[in-house]
Amino acid sequence: MGSIQGHFSRHLVSLDASRPCREAAGLMKEKKVGAVAVTVRGDTVGLVSERDLVLHLVRTGAPADTPLGEVVRQDGPSVGPHASDRECAEMMRANHCRHLLVREHGRVVGLVSMRDVIALMLEEKEHVIHSLEGYISGH
């Protein structure tokens, strides 16, 4: 099992909670990310994903100018920077999400996505395969 340390993004794409959902959607498209961190007075309070935007706006019929603060998941799951790929995958599965905030000593230090976790898992599998090939061939 690999640690996500070094495999998560420390640069968060973020917007203030007062900004409209429309702006978050545009920023996600521009930055090619699936979620933005939502801040209040500079502190990250949660995440809003593409899925959150669609479900909230369609389900409630709210306008695209709805402030992010009304959509943000403030109680969303988070992990520490030394969490394993399996812990992250299980937390994502259990919470039906594709992004987790990474917290260290109570502070948000990054974001890990499902893509990051899968890349780490594949990297580990490739290492095992390479090691087994070397063992089999006697190297």
C-alpha positions as CSV (number, residue, x, y, z in Angstrom):
1,M,0.0,0.0,0.0
2,G,1.3,3.4,-1.0
3,S,1.0,6.6,0.9
4,I,-0.6,9.6,-0.9
5,Q,2.3,11.7,0.3
6,G,3.7,13.3,-2.8
7,H,0.7,12.2,-4.9
8,F,-1.9,14.8,-4.0
9,S,-2.2,18.4,-5.1
10,R,-1.0,21.0,-2.7
11,H,-2.3,23.8,-4.9
12,L,-6.0,24.2,-4.4
13,V,-8.2,25.8,-7.0
14,S,-10.5,27.8,-4.7
15,L,-13.2,30.4,-4.6
16,D,-14.9,32.4,-1.8
17,A,-18.2,31.1,-0.5
18,S,-19.9,34.2,-1.7
19,R,-19.0,33.6,-5.4
20,P,-21.7,32.2,-7.7
21,C,-21.9,28.5,-8.8
22,R,-21.6,29.7,-12.4
23,E,-18.1,31.1,-11.6
24,A,-17.1,27.8,-10.0
25,A,-18.2,25.8,-13.1
26,G,-16.2,28.2,-15.3
27,L,-13.1,27.9,-13.2
28,M,-13.4,24.1,-13.1
29,K,-13.6,24.1,-16.9
30,E,-10.7,26.5,-17.2
31,K,-8.4,24.7,-14.8
32,K,-9.5,21.2,-15.9
33,V,-10.4,20.1,-12.4
34,G,-13.5,18.4,-11.0
35,A,-13.8,20.3,-7.7
36,V,-13.0,23.6,-6.1
37,A,-12.2,24.4,-2.5
38,V,-14.6,26.9,-1.0
39,T,-13.2,29.5,1.4
40,V,-14.5,31.8,4.0
41,R,-12.2,34.6,5.1
42,G,-9.3,32.7,3.4
43,D,-9.9,29.4,5.3
44,T,-11.0,26.3,3.3
45,V,-14.4,25.2,4.6
46,G,-15.1,22.4,2.1
47,L,-15.4,21.3,-1.5
48,V,-17.8,21.8,-4.3
49,S,-17.6,19.3,-7.2
50,E,-19.1,19.3,-10.7
51,R,-21.5,16.7,-9.4
52,D,-22.5,18.8,-6.4
53,L,-23.3,21.8,-8.7
54,V,-25.4,19.7,-11.1
55,L,-27.3,17.9,-8.4
56,H,-28.0,21.0,-6.3
57,L,-29.0,23.3,-9.1
58,V,-31.1,20.7,-10.9
59,R,-32.7,19.2,-7.8
60,T,-33.6,22.5,-6.3
61,G,-34.1,24.5,-9.4
62,A,-31.8,27.1,-8.0
63,P,-30.2,29.7,-10.3
64,A,-26.6,29.5,-11.5
65,D,-25.9,32.6,-9.4
66,T,-26.5,30.7,-6.2
67,P,-23.6,31.4,-3.8
68,L,-21.2,28.5,-3.4
69,G,-21.8,28.7,0.4
70,E,-25.2,27.2,-0.2
71,V,-23.8,24.2,-2.1
72,V,-20.5,23.4,-0.3
73,R,-20.0,20.1,1.5
74,Q,-18.6,21.4,4.8
75,D,-18.7,18.0,6.5
76,G,-17.1,16.1,3.6
77,P,-14.6,13.4,4.3
78,S,-10.9,14.2,4.6
79,V,-7.6,12.2,5.0
80,G,-4.2,12.9,6.4
81,P,-1.2,13.3,4.1
82,H,0.1,9.8,5.0
83,A,-3.2,8.0,4.2
84,S,-2.8,4.9,2.0
85,D,-4.2,4.6,-1.5
86,R,-6.6,2.0,-0.2
87,E,-7.8,4.2,2.7
88,C,-8.6,7.0,0.2
89,A,-10.3,4.6,-2.2
90,E,-12.5,3.2,0.6
91,M,-13.4,6.6,1.9
92,M,-14.3,7.8,-1.6
93,R,-16.5,4.7,-2.1
94,A,-18.2,4.9,1.3
95,N,-18.9,8.6,0.8
96,H,-19.8,8.5,-2.9
97,C,-17.2,11.2,-3.8
98,R,-14.2,11.6,-6.1
99,H,-12.3,14.2,-4.1
100,L,-11.0,14.3,-0.5
101,L,-9.4,17.3,1.3
102,V,-6.1,16.4,2.8
103,R,-5.7,17.8,6.4
104,E,-2.6,17.9,8.5
105,H,-2.8,19.2,12.1
106,G,-6.4,20.5,11.4
107,R,-5.3,22.6,8.4
108,V,-6.2,21.8,4.8
109,V,-2.9,21.1,3.0
110,G,-4.2,19.8,-0.3
111,L,-6.7,17.7,-2.3
112,V,-6.5,14.1,-3.5
113,S,-8.7,13.0,-6.4
114,M,-9.8,9.6,-7.5
115,R,-7.4,10.0,-10.5
116,D,-4.5,10.6,-8.1
117,V,-5.4,7.4,-6.1
118,I,-5.7,5.3,-9.3
119,A,-2.4,6.6,-10.6
120,L,-0.7,5.6,-7.3
121,M,-2.3,2.2,-7.4
122,L,-1.2,1.6,-11.0
123,E,2.3,2.8,-10.1
124,E,2.5,0.2,-7.3
125,K,1.2,-2.6,-9.5
126,E,3.8,-1.8,-12.2
127,H,6.5,-1.9,-9.6
128,V,5.3,-5.3,-8.4
129,I,5.2,-6.7,-11.9
130,H,8.7,-5.4,-12.7
131,S,10.0,-7.0,-9.5
132,L,8.3,-10.3,-10.3
133,E,9.7,-10.2,-13.9
134,G,13.2,-9.7,-12.5
135,Y,12.7,-12.5,-10.0
136,I,11.4,-14.9,-12.6
137,S,14.2,-14.1,-15.1
138,G,16.8,-14.4,-12.3
139,H,17.9,-10.7,-12.2
